Amino acid sequence: MSELSSSTAENAVAPGHLYVVATPIGNLGDLSPRAQAVLRGVDRICAEDTRTSGSLLAHFGIQRPLSPLHEHNEDRAVADVLAQLREGRAVAVISDAGTPLISDPGFVLVRAAREAGIPVIAVPGPCAAIAALSLAGLPSDAFCFAGFLPHKQSARRERLRELGGLPQTLIFYESSHRIAETLDDLVAELGPERRVCLAREITKRFEQSVLLPASELVAWLAADSNRGRGEFVLVIEGAPAASAGKIEQLRLLRVLLKELSPAKAARVAAELTGARKNELYALAMELGSSGGSE
């Protein structure tokens, strides 16, 4: 794994291979020489948006046939791409920005290629999630990337409750339309002291990142309307052990209280978790008095 090579032969495109190629998330200088060589050498490029990718390829003087591959046509397009690969053509898959499959199309094609015994080669490069993790200043030895949170607040909060008790660092993508609401939900579900790194417009002209407790981050965002613009990555501190335990207890009680009385829910939760029944009963009563939204 330690051997490195930059030879032309090593970078050549092989017939019948599928190449998963990462593209810039903002700075065009991040398209690697190898990525450029592969995109020039393949017979066809499958792109999330052929217009966006066409502009990227034109910037680098790359002229290859483009085919759309996005969430609405991926199932239908796979058979045609596999046929081309079986005939010995080399194909690359790219998304609008970043690494394909990471909250972008490509999974259906890669899975089908694997099942068909077709070699799949990664041409690594930009990925907003990993870039944000690298600059966040939060533990990076173990992390959970969960893509975009749900659009609706109730589902978003439920997702935060589900993952908020994990000890690993959490990574989410978010849009400018929901970033303020999502930060409010973070405070409500994970607590005001949970540290969050907000990174926006990574590698672009107005790149900005800040690490703050969740409640302070809400105020930071509201202080300048420009801070709410662009594309966001949220890197969230994992739950402390004690906090993680309580969050899991609350999650379990919420489910049990849909069918059981507080006393019965506490008894079942105690049997499942080993926690004290009286403490769980107190939590169940708190949930009941707050309508289950704590």
Disulfide bonds with the S-S distance in Angstrom:
none
